[in-house]
Amino acid sequence: MLATSTRPPTPDEVRKLDLTDIAIAAGLADSLRDRLRHHVAIDPFTVADPFDGDYSYSVVLDREKPDRVVAMMANKKDSMPQMPWSTMLGEGLAKVAVSKEEAKALKHELMPKETNNFYPYRRNSRIAGFFMFAFQVCGQR
């Protein structure tokens, strides 16, 4: 479900999350990945961060505590028909659009490593976008 009233967290808000929050987000991300696999094929290897190109960016947040980023997405603007987000996200998660600058700042806070953080996903054998999941987060600074 696309959340219009939920706003993405700032890097400072993400920085204040504790280890429990990161563990909860990681568990939610693992469940999300399993649901996504019913609708798209997720490649097994990560690729370079998709911040060069024509993408629309969004984050998946925990509705219980919206500072918990569960996943980040970069979708090709010319990708296939819309995916069934309500089904994939369920009641507990919200998808929020972010700008490229917001996505880069959040990604850097969650995953300071500069390369190979995103899994490509495919629809009809074509790469439609990229996911980064909370279970990949390497910890706080």
C-alpha positions, 0 to 999 in steps of 0.5 A, a space after each residue: 500500500 502506498 502511504 501518503 500520510 507516512 513520511 520517510 525517516 531522516 538519517 538522524 532518526 534512523 541513526 537513533 534506532 537501537 539494535 532491537 529496531 534493526 533486528 525487527 526491521 531485518 525480520 520484516 525484510 525477510 518476510 517481505 522478500 518471501 512475499 515479493 518472490 511470489 510476484 518477481 524474480 529476485 537475482 541472487 547477487 547484488 549489483 552497484 547502487 542504482 543512483 545513476 539512471 532514470 529510477 523512481 525511489 521508495 522505501 518500505 517502512 514498518 507502520 508500527 514504527 515508521 523510523 524502521 526502514 524495511 527495504 529500499 527500492 529503485 524502480 525503472 520508470 518504464 517498468 512493467 505494469 504496477 505490482 500488487 503492493 497492497 498484497 505484498 506489503 500487507 497491513 504492517 508495512 507502508 511504501 513511501 516515495 522518496 527523492 533520489 537525494 533522500 534515498 541516497 542519504 538513507 541508504 548511506 546511513 543504513 549501509 555505508 558501504 558504497 557498492 553492490 548493495 541492491 538486488 535486481 528484480 525481474 519481471 518477464 525476464 527483464 530487470 524492472 528495478 532493485 531492492 535493498 533489504 534491512 537484513 543487509 544493514 551492517 550496523 550503526 556508526 
